[in-house]
Amino acid sequence: MSVSASIDIKLSAPNLQQVDVLRLLLKQGWVIYDNGCKSFLPINDKDMFNWQRVPTSQITDADLFAILSIKQSFQELIGVSLSWKDTDIGGEFLISDDLTLCISLTNNRRINTYGLTDFDWYLSRIIPAIDRDEIFIEDISFTELN
C-alpha cells in the first residue's frame, strides 16, 4: 500500500523571497540531492510538474539558483528535491510566490514507531531554518493518506 505524506507551511515576512527560503533550508543542513541528481522544476513549467533530473556532476548549486532566480522573477512555483544531509531522506519542496512551502515527503519517508510519518523529525529540521525574528509562520498542516 502506498502512503502520501506532506507538510504545508505558510510563511510571511517583509522582503523574503522564494530563493531566500531555499537558502535558509540549505544553511540548516538540507542539500539539493535526489539519488545522484538534482531535481527541479524548469523555467516556464506552467504547473505541469515536469521535473528535470540532472546528474550532480553536470549542474552546480549556483547554476540551479540562477534558474530558480529566473523562475522567481516570473512569479513561478519553485520546486526542488531536497535531502537531509547524507541521509537520502527528504522530498519535493515547492515554494510559491506567496511563501507557501509545500513539502511532499517522497524520498525515503521517515516513519515513527507507530508506522506513521514522523512529522516531528521533519519539523525539527525545517523550523530552525525559518525560525527568524522577521519570518512569521502563519500556518502549518500535515497530511498522510493511505
C-alpha positions as CSV (number, residue, x, y, z in Angstrom):
1,M,0.0,0.0,0.0
2,S,1.3,3.4,-1.0
3,V,1.3,6.3,1.5
4,S,1.2,10.0,0.6
5,A,2.5,12.4,3.2
6,S,3.1,16.2,3.1
7,I,3.7,19.2,5.2
8,D,2.4,22.7,4.3
9,I,3.8,25.8,5.9
10,K,2.6,29.3,5.2
11,L,5.2,32.0,5.8
12,S,5.0,35.7,5.8
13,A,7.9,38.2,6.0
14,P,8.7,41.5,4.5
15,N,11.2,41.3,1.7
16,L,11.5,37.5,1.9
17,Q,11.6,35.7,-1.5
18,Q,11.3,32.1,-2.5
19,V,15.0,31.6,-3.1
20,D,15.7,33.1,0.3
21,V,13.6,30.3,1.9
22,L,15.6,27.7,0.0
23,R,18.9,29.2,1.0
24,L,17.8,29.2,4.7
25,L,17.0,25.5,4.4
26,L,20.4,24.7,2.8
27,K,22.2,26.6,5.6
28,Q,20.3,24.4,8.1
29,G,21.6,21.1,6.6
30,W,19.3,20.3,3.6
31,V,21.0,19.6,0.3
32,I,19.9,19.6,-3.3
33,Y,20.2,16.0,-3.9
34,D,17.9,13.2,-5.2
35,N,19.6,9.9,-5.8
36,G,22.7,11.2,-7.6
37,C,20.8,14.0,-9.3
38,K,19.5,17.5,-8.8
39,S,15.8,17.5,-9.4
40,F,13.9,20.8,-10.1
41,L,11.0,22.3,-11.9
42,P,12.2,24.1,-15.1
43,I,11.5,27.6,-16.2
44,N,8.0,28.0,-17.8
45,D,6.8,24.8,-16.3
46,K,3.3,26.3,-16.0
47,D,2.3,23.9,-13.3
48,M,2.9,20.8,-15.4
49,F,5.3,19.5,-12.8
50,N,7.7,18.2,-15.5
51,W,10.6,17.6,-13.0
52,Q,14.1,17.8,-14.6
53,R,16.7,15.4,-13.2
54,V,20.3,16.4,-13.9
55,P,23.3,14.4,-12.6
56,T,25.0,16.3,-9.8
57,S,28.2,16.3,-11.9
58,Q,26.5,18.3,-14.6
59,I,25.0,21.2,-12.6
60,T,26.2,23.2,-9.7
61,D,24.1,24.7,-7.0
62,A,25.0,28.2,-8.4
63,D,23.7,27.1,-11.8
64,L,20.5,25.8,-10.3
65,F,20.0,29.0,-8.2
66,A,20.3,31.0,-11.5
67,I,17.4,29.0,-12.9
68,L,15.4,29.4,-9.7
69,S,16.0,33.2,-9.7
70,I,14.6,33.4,-13.2
71,K,11.6,31.4,-12.1
72,Q,11.1,33.7,-9.1
73,S,11.3,36.8,-11.4
74,F,8.4,35.2,-13.4
75,Q,6.5,34.5,-10.2
76,E,6.6,30.8,-10.9
77,L,6.4,28.0,-8.5
78,I,9.9,26.9,-7.4
79,G,10.3,23.2,-6.9
80,V,13.5,21.4,-5.8
81,S,14.1,18.0,-4.4
82,L,16.0,18.2,-1.1
83,S,17.5,15.6,1.2
84,W,18.7,16.0,4.8
85,K,22.5,16.0,4.8
86,D,23.7,12.5,3.7
87,T,20.5,10.5,4.8
88,D,18.7,10.5,1.4
89,I,15.6,11.3,3.5
90,G,13.7,14.2,2.0
91,G,11.2,15.1,-0.7
92,E,10.0,17.7,-3.1
93,F,10.0,21.2,-1.7
94,L,7.6,23.6,-3.5
95,I,7.8,27.3,-2.7
96,S,5.1,29.5,-4.2
97,D,5.4,33.3,-4.6
98,D,3.1,33.8,-1.7
99,L,5.6,32.0,0.5
100,T,3.7,28.8,1.0
101,L,6.1,25.9,1.4
102,C,4.6,22.6,0.4
103,I,6.8,19.5,1.1
104,S,5.9,16.2,-0.4
105,L,7.7,13.6,1.7
106,T,8.6,11.2,-1.2
107,N,12.3,10.3,-0.6
108,N,12.7,7.5,2.0
109,R,9.9,8.8,4.1
110,R,10.8,8.7,7.8
111,I,8.3,6.8,9.9
112,N,7.8,6.6,13.7
113,T,7.4,3.5,15.9
114,Y,3.6,3.5,15.1
115,G,4.2,3.2,11.4
116,L,3.1,6.8,10.7
117,T,5.1,9.6,9.1
118,D,7.5,11.1,11.7
119,F,6.4,14.7,11.2
120,D,8.4,15.8,14.2
121,W,11.6,14.6,12.6
122,Y,10.9,16.8,9.5
123,L,9.8,19.8,11.6
124,S,12.9,19.6,13.8
125,R,15.0,20.1,10.6
126,I,12.8,22.7,8.9
127,I,11.5,25.0,11.6
128,P,15.0,26.0,12.9
129,A,15.9,27.2,9.3
130,I,12.9,29.5,9.1
131,D,12.6,30.5,12.8
132,R,13.8,34.1,12.4
133,D,12.5,37.3,14.1
134,E,11.4,38.7,10.7
135,I,9.7,35.5,9.5
136,F,6.3,34.5,10.7
137,I,4.8,31.1,10.5
138,E,1.1,31.7,9.8
139,D,0.0,28.1,9.5
140,I,1.3,24.5,9.5
141,S,-0.6,21.5,8.3
142,F,0.2,17.8,7.9
143,T,-1.4,15.2,5.7
144,E,-0.9,11.5,5.5
145,L,-3.1,9.4,3.2
146,N,-3.0,5.6,2.8
